[in-house]
Amino acid sequence: MTQLNTTSHLILTGDRPTGPLHLGHYVGSLRQRVALQHQHPQYILIADLQGLTDNGSQPEKVVNNILEVMADYLAVGIRPDLSTICLQSALPALAELTMLYMNIVTVSRVERNPTVKNEILQKGFSRSLPTGFLVYPISQAADITAFGADRVPVGDDQLPMIEQTNEIVHKMNALTGEQTLRRCEAVLSPMGRLPGVDGNAKMSKSLGNALSLSASEVEIHRAVSDMFTDPGHLRISDPGKIEGNVVFTWLDAFHPDTDKVREMKAHYQRGGLGDRVCKNTLEECLQTLLAPIRERRRALINDKETLLGILKQGSEQAHELTQKTLAIVKKGLGLPVMF
């Protein structure tokens, strides 16, 4: 893991637009992006092409969520004057670089990627695995290198992607005989993966255990009420466990008063603190956090012209940068650069 310092780095991050973003995204990356945009140049890629790798038969799921994700970005505080938001399908250099890189990566290497292996099992693809999904780590490498990003905020499950990107960088630089591409390093979130409201280690829209950034007051209340705590904490007077207790994990992630959370943990562990009090504290915290995000998002999603304008402007800026990288790579390989 790399800790950013005052030296200028170029950041690339992004999301697949397969649905509105949720609090897992907020803890894992969105909160970090808001801070990073004040420190370093930052590009945020809406990866619609990668979203199609497992949604090719229902492209509307991806298309309909592009502006939803845009609205989420702006609602949490990402500023277009500080971060360049762009659309993957508007940047043809990314697809061309992906094709070039595919020629130097073997099928066996892609299949060894533990993140890809796990996702293939989770999605139950078996032999119906879309080719695009199998090779999406190569597409991610094209994204990272096209922007010249040297810092990539990711979850720890994405570390194999960074490793594979750097392997491609090494191979391409060896082929061209010079430092054509830039190595990158992962920047991990201070907070680990946020569990789902049902206690599942993975929060996911498809699992139905996520709380979206646009969640209503009622949805927040229902989610917190249903949260997993300590099944052995049968009476308020009983000592309770905080390990694996979703309510306390979420309090660690969202409550601004760390001293108060520390005191609550100690009280819960020695007994005398009820689950309802803990859940009420968490709900109050989440209602305060999400209310302004929800209101800003509601206004933004109703102004599609502004969202499209921001996305178009950012994509034009990114197009110029990524085309330059493509031209350098093609020249290094001896391929003609026609445009």
Beta strands, then each sheet from edge to edge (+ up, - down):
strand 1: 11-15
strand 2: 42-46
strand 3: 83-87
strand 4: 151-154
strand 5: 185-188
sheet 1: 1+ 2+ 3+
sheet 2: 4+ 5+
end
